Amino acid sequence: VQLQAFGGGLVQAGGSLRLSCANSRRTVSNNGMGWFRQAPGKEREFVASISWRGSSTVYADSVKGRFTISRDNSKNTLYLQMNSLKPEDTAVYYCGAGRYSTARSEVSDYSYWGQGTQVTVSS
């Protein structure tokens, strides 16, 4: 499995970005997937996750109602639509492929990671 996240950038507060995570090798259509983020000096934190069929999603409280996770298994691609962005959303965002088919929120539940994409929200 090789994951590559892209779509990050610089945006003003209140703006939107859409992140994508493409898997260029073995399919992970049977795996739950997730997005995490890491700000400078902080630990990697959970953002959102989705089950392998896309029927179940989990969100961190800090992004509920603003972010939407989705996946297209036919394209081996995971997405994160981020709306109403805030300066505190600034971080490197990582996509991960989980060890299980369900939506999980712990770093230890993920076995593969993409290289990360920077999201910077200016005030």
C-alpha positions as CSV (number, residue, x, y, z in Angstrom):
1,V,0.0,0.0,0.0
2,Q,1.3,3.4,-0.9
3,L,-0.7,6.4,0.1
4,Q,-0.3,9.9,-1.2
5,A,-2.2,12.9,0.3
6,F,-2.6,16.1,-1.7
7,G,-4.8,19.2,-1.9
8,G,-3.4,21.2,1.0
9,G,-2.5,24.8,0.8
10,L,-2.9,28.3,2.2
11,V,-6.5,29.6,2.8
12,Q,-8.1,32.4,4.7
13,A,-10.3,31.6,7.8
14,G,-13.7,30.7,6.7
15,G,-12.5,29.2,3.4
16,S,-12.6,25.6,2.2
17,L,-10.1,23.0,1.0
18,R,-10.6,19.4,-0.3
19,L,-7.9,16.9,0.5
20,S,-7.5,13.7,-1.4
21,C,-5.6,10.5,-0.6
22,A,-4.7,8.2,-3.4
23,N,-3.6,4.6,-3.0
24,S,-1.3,3.7,-5.9
25,R,-0.8,0.1,-5.0
26,R,-2.8,-2.6,-3.4
27,T,-6.4,-1.8,-2.9
28,V,-7.6,-0.9,0.6
29,S,-11.2,-1.2,-0.2
30,N,-11.7,-3.6,2.7
31,N,-10.0,-1.3,5.2
32,G,-11.3,1.6,7.2
33,M,-9.5,4.8,6.5
34,G,-8.9,8.0,8.3
35,W,-7.5,11.5,8.4
36,F,-5.2,12.7,11.2
37,R,-3.3,16.0,11.6
38,Q,-0.2,17.1,13.4
39,A,0.6,20.7,14.3
40,P,4.2,21.8,15.2
41,G,5.1,20.6,18.7
42,K,2.0,18.6,19.1
43,E,1.1,14.9,18.7
44,R,-0.8,13.5,15.8
45,E,-4.5,13.8,16.4
46,F,-7.5,12.2,15.0
47,V,-9.7,14.2,12.5
48,A,-12.1,11.8,10.8
49,S,-12.5,8.2,9.8
50,I,-14.7,6.1,7.5
51,S,-15.6,2.4,7.3
52,W,-14.6,0.3,4.3
53,R,-18.0,0.6,2.7
54,G,-18.4,4.2,3.6
55,S,-21.5,3.6,5.6
56,S,-20.1,4.7,8.9
57,T,-18.1,7.8,9.8
58,V,-16.5,9.2,12.9
59,Y,-15.4,12.8,13.5
60,A,-13.4,14.6,16.1
61,D,-15.6,17.1,18.0
62,S,-13.4,20.0,16.8
63,V,-14.4,19.3,13.2
64,K,-17.9,18.1,13.4
65,G,-20.3,20.0,11.1
66,R,-17.4,21.5,9.2
67,F,-15.5,18.5,7.7
68,T,-16.8,15.6,5.7
69,I,-14.9,12.4,5.0
70,S,-15.8,10.2,2.0
71,R,-14.2,7.6,-0.2
72,D,-14.5,6.2,-3.7
73,N,-13.3,2.6,-3.6
74,S,-13.5,2.3,-7.4
75,K,-10.8,4.9,-7.5
76,N,-8.9,3.8,-4.4
77,T,-9.3,7.4,-3.1
78,L,-10.2,9.0,0.2
79,Y,-11.4,12.6,0.5
80,L,-11.7,15.2,3.2
81,Q,-13.9,18.2,2.5
82,M,-13.0,21.0,4.9
83,N,-15.3,24.0,5.2
84,S,-15.4,27.0,7.6
85,L,-11.7,26.5,8.2
86,K,-10.2,28.1,11.3
87,P,-6.5,29.0,12.1
88,E,-6.5,26.2,14.6
89,D,-7.0,23.7,11.8
90,T,-3.4,24.6,10.6
91,A,-1.4,21.4,10.5
92,V,0.1,18.7,8.3
93,Y,-2.8,16.3,7.4
94,Y,-2.1,12.6,7.0
95,C,-4.3,9.9,5.6
96,G,-4.1,6.4,6.9
97,A,-5.3,2.9,6.0
98,G,-6.6,1.0,9.0
99,R,-6.0,-2.5,10.3
100,Y,-9.8,-3.1,10.5
101,S,-12.8,-2.6,8.3
102,T,-14.5,-0.2,10.7
103,A,-14.0,3.6,11.3
104,R,-11.3,4.0,14.0
105,S,-9.9,7.0,15.9
106,E,-6.6,5.8,17.4
107,V,-3.3,6.1,15.6
108,S,-2.5,2.6,16.6
109,D,-5.4,1.3,14.6
110,Y,-3.7,2.3,11.4
111,S,-1.0,0.4,9.6
112,Y,-0.2,2.6,6.6
113,W,0.3,6.4,6.3
114,G,0.6,8.9,3.5
115,Q,3.4,11.5,3.5
116,G,1.1,14.4,4.6
117,T,0.0,17.6,3.1
118,Q,0.3,21.0,4.7
119,V,-2.9,23.0,5.5
120,T,-2.4,26.6,6.6
121,V,-5.3,28.8,7.6
122,S,-4.6,32.5,8.0
123,S,-6.7,34.7,10.3
